[in-house]
Amino acid sequence: MFLHTVYFWVKPGTSAAAIEQLAGDCRTLLGKIPTVRHLWAGKPAMTPREVVDNSYAVGLTVALDDRAGHDAYQTHELHLEFIARNKEHWQRVQVYDFEN
């Protein structure tokens, strides 16, 4: 398994609708990419612990079979459409990839 986890911070003043679109597009656009096996997206759970970072707006985790599946995901037209639709609102994007 190859796990691709992304955290999105949005620019100040970004509307709630834009944040909902970001989370929704994760599910509806990225979830349709053929190499995606599982996908989870949502807002922070706001768990009140010192070691938890709740400062991001939307989190995304994508499970793929392997690195080749990840590489195909990165260049897929739906991934590119997702970026084009949402990048104007991003202040910061942090990615963590790991293999299981």
N, C-alpha and C positions, 0 to 999 in steps of 0.2 A: 504494500500500500504506500502511496505517496500522499501526504497530507499537506495541503496548501491553506494556510490561515492568514487572513488579511484583516487589519483593523483600519477603519476610516475615521478620521477626525474631519469635521466640516468647518468651513469658514464661519466666523461670527456673523449672525444675522441670517443664516441659512434657515429657510422655512421648515416647519414640521412636515409639510407636504413633500419637500425635496428629500428629506431624510427618509420618509416612507417610500418614496420612489426608489431611492438607493437600495433599501432593504428588499423591496419588491422586485426590482430588476435583478438582484442577486439570485432570487429564486426563479423568476420567470424566464430570464435570458440565460444566465449562466447554467441553470439547472437543465437546460435543453442541449447543452454541448454533449456530444456522444460519449466522450471519454470520462464524463463525470459519473461516479458510482453513487455517491451520496453528497448532499449539500445541506448546510445549515446556515442560516443568516438571521440576525436580529439585533436588537438594542442591548446594551449592557444590563445585566441582571441586578446591578446596584447592590451587590453583596458587600456588607460593611466590614471588610477586613483590611488590615494594613497592607497585605501583600497583593491585594486586588486592585487593578487599574480600571476604574469605571469612567475614565475621561473621554473615551472614544464615542462616536455616534452609532456606528454599525460595525458588527463583527461578522466575519464570513469564514467558514471552514468548508473546504472541498476535499473529498476523498476520491482519489484516482488510482488506477491499478499500479502505475509505475511512472518513472520519469518521462518516458515517451508519451504517455497519456497527458501528463502535465504540459509538456512542450506543445502538443497539439492543441490543448486547451488555451494556452497563451496566445496562439495565433489564429484561433477560430474567429470567424466573422461575428458571432454573438458576443464574444468577449470584447472584441473591438467596438461593437455597438454599445455595450455596457459602459465602457470607458468614455466614449464620446457623449453619451447621455448624462453622465454623472460627474465627470472630472472637474467641471467648473465650480463645484461646491467643495471640493477637497482642499483642506489645508495641509493635511499630512496623511500619508498612507504607509503603514508598516506591515511587512510581509514576513511570515515565519513558515518555512518549508521544512518538512522532515520526512524521512522514509522509515517505515515500520518493518 
